[in-house]
Amino acid sequence: SAFTAHASANASDRPANSSTFSAAAPNQLTSGPSLSGTSAGWPLTASHPPISRSRRRVDYLRVLTPDLDSLATALYVKTDDLLKASPHLAPWRPAMGIAPQLTDAELVTLAMMQAMLGFTSEARWLRYARSHLRHLFPYLPKQPGYNKRLRKAAELLRQVTRRLATDTS
């Protein structure tokens, strides 16, 4: 990246612990004592700024985007076919009323992908899905609606998971 190239070019001009990258002014290098361990910056001797664990996962998943699209499509098709063949698995809904914008197959697909990709936070998962999987899901509920639908569809998730596990080799 530009930061790494700029930092390595200037690293020979200054002592290793005297230069820092300031978080307040990301494009400027400042001289002074090392501020490592504080929120103000980090030493230039590192090849890149520190990356949080969740950020590493998102970067890793960004590489797998075509595979994620294929996984989501395969899960959706399999779940949709299963629900059409066994409609009794779907949660009960009154005959009259507003149809949900997110189908049961889409809900199961989202929940299974959340679990397989290791997202423990529903809010973080929905943010990720909104930014990376929006083209696959025309409607993504907000976190309270997603949680409510998941709780009501818990038995559906168990049944679909069990059938997918027995069907998959």
N, C-alpha and C positions, 0 to 999 in steps of 0.2 A: 504494500500500500504506500501511499505518498508519505504518510507519517513515518513508516519504517525506513524508507529510503532517505528522507530528510534527517531522521535521527541518526542513522548510521553514518551519513556524510559529515555530520557535525560532531560525532562522538570523539573523533580524534583531536578536535580543537579544544575540548574541555576535559577537565578531570571527570571520572566516571560518576561520582556522586554529587557533582555541583550543578548539573543541569536537570531541569524538570520540565515536564509537559504540564501546562496549567489547564485544569478543567474549565476554568472561567473563560479562557481565550484559547480555543482548540487549535487555531492556526498559528499561534505565536509560541516561540520558545522563550523561556525566561531563565535567567541565571540566578543562582541562589542556592541555599542549602537544600539537600534532598528532602522532599516532602512525602516519601513513601510511608505508607501506613496511615495517611490522612486522606481526607476526601478532596484535598486541593489538587493532587496530582500524583504522578508516579515517576520513577527515575527513567531517564532515556536509555539506560543500559539494557533494559528489557527490549525484546524484539517487537513486542506489541503490548497494548494496554491490557490489564487483567480482564478476563471475560467470566461472567457468572455462569454457573452450571446450567441454568435454564437457557441462557443465550447460546451455549455450546450445543444444546439439544436442538434448538431451532436452526442453527447453522448446519448441523448434521442432517436434519430433516429437509432442509432446502435442497441438498444434493439429491435426496431421494424423491423429489416431487413427482417425476413421471411414474415411479413405482407406487407412490401414495395414491395417485389418480387411478392406477390399475387396481390397487387393493380396494379402494373405495367403490369402484365400479363393480368389481367381482362380489364384494360383500353385499352391495345393494341388490344386485340381480339375484343372488342366491337367497337372500332374505325375502325379497319381493315374491319370488317363485314359491317359497315355503309358505308365506302368508296367504297367497292365493290358493294353494293346495290345502291349507289348513286354516280357514278363516276363524275357527273357534279359538285360536291362540291369541288373537288380537284382543286388547282390552274392550270391555263393553262400552258402547256409546248409544245414546238415545237415537231413535230414528229421525226425530226432528232436531234441528239445531245447526249450529255452525260447524262445518267440517274443518278439521285442523289443517293449518297451512303446511305443516311438516308431517309427512306420512309416517306410519309406523315403521316402514322399511327404512326410511331415511333416519329416523330416530335411533333405530337399532344399529344402523351403519355408523352413525356418529358415536354412539356409546361404545361400540366394539373398537373403533379406531382410537378413541380416547384411551381405552384400557391397553390396547396393544402398543401404542406409542408412549405409554408411561406418563400421561398427564394426570396428575392427582387433583389438580384444581380445575373445577368446571369453568370458572371464569377465564383462566388462562387458556384452556382448551378452546373455548368459544372464540376468544380473540385470535388464536392461531387459525382456527377454521375459517373465521371471517376474512382473514388476510390471505390465506393460502388455498382454501378449498371452496371459495365463494362460487366459482364457476361450476361446481358440481352440485351445490345445494342452493336452489333459488331463494329459500327462506331459512334463515337461522334465527331461532328464538333468542331472547335475552336470557341471562343466567337463571332468573327465578322461574321462567316458563319452561326452560330446559329441565331444571331440577324437578318441577312438578310433573312433567310428562314422564321423566325417568322413574320417579317413584310409583306412578300409576302403571307403568309398563314393566315393573320388576319381574313379574312372572313371565311375560313375553320374552324378556332378555334371557332369563334362565332357560326357557324352552329352546329358543333359537341357538343359544350357545351350546346347549347339549346336542342338538341335532347337527349343528355345524361340526362339532368335535367328532361325532360318530361318523359323519359323512366325509370328513377330510382325512386324508392319509398322510 
